[in-house]
Amino acid sequence: HGCILSAYSNKKGWKSTLEHLLIQLNKNITLDFLIFCALKEERAPYITMINGKKCNRRGIDFYDIDIGEKKGSVVLLPSMGLVNAAIIAGACIDRYKPSIVAMSGICGGFTDNVKLGQLLVSKMAYEYQSGKWTDDGFKQEPYQVSTDQNTLTNLSIMIDQDDFLKELEEGYSATKPDEPTPPIFSIFTSGSAVVASKELLTNIQNHHRKSGGLDMEIFAIHRATELSINKPLCICAKTVVDLCDSNKDDDLHIYGSYISAKFI
């Protein structure tokens, strides 16, 4: 523990030294948890529900909060998509060494397996874009990452509680789904593009018949935690707000963002 002495008259010198020390201190910050959101409307419920503080850490938008005795932050990605999610999540996990990583927000859904307004908790995620294009078409090679079984068991005990959906909706008074549907575990598939085509959706669903949610980030979050040295737990949950067809609208966006954030 040294003591750095600098002449006050040498402003350029001590300001440079102080800035260096502050950078080093910021590098040494550790957080108990990190929650990632791709859109401002997905992060908005956390700001409404929990008092916190926004800050800019090396160009990344953080909203620092406490949950009980745990300290963490809700990180807003600079943009949607697998690339942004993978880069930011990987860097933040490595830098702040959280014990738990999470993601909440909204997603599309496969009609056969989910309902509009239903909260989906990820038990496994894969990327539908990975594979090889040949003269015969696209041959898929779906890399997968699963949520660990102990975490799934703990989450299962939670979502199986009576009136759990009512608990999630508590405090929410805007537009709700026509038919309330309890949360379920689901398989997510992620890609870099917004899908609003029934034909393309059918092709994607053929990769895994039990796929429920379609989004642009969850696989990247799962993969970033899997590849990290710290190996934090990963919990991802999003709400179905459209069925990826031409009828996409914003009616359930606020609801979906709220209950998924409440769950996380």
Number of C-alpha atoms within 10 A of each C-alpha: 3 4 5 8 7 12 8 10 8 9 11 9 12 16 13 10 13 12 11 11 12 11 12 11 10 13 13 12 10 16 19 18 24 27 25 25 25 22 18 15 16 24 23 16 19 21 15 10 12 13 11 17 11 14 14 9 12 9 8 13 16 21 21 19 20 14 11 6 7 10 15 24 24 24 25 21 21 16 13 18 20 20 15 18 26 21 14 20 25 19 14 19 24 17 15 18 22 23 17 18 25 22 26 31 32 31 29 26 28 24 14 12 13 22 23 21 27 23 30 27 28 26 21 20 28 26 26 23 18 14 13 10 10 8 5 6 8 12 12 15 14 16 14 15 20 17 18 13 10 10 13 17 10 10 15 15 9 12 17 13 10 10 10 15 19 13 13 16 16 11 10 13 8 9 11 16 15 8 10 13 14 17 24 17 17 20 20 32 28 23 21 16 12 15 19 16 13 14 10 13 19 12 11 20 18 11 15 15 13 15 22 26 30 31 25 24 28 35 27 26 25 28 20 26 24 18 11 15 11 13 17 21 18 25 23 27 28 32 29 28 27 25 24 21 17 11 9 13 10 9 14 20 21 20 26 27 29 28 27 26 25 16 21 16
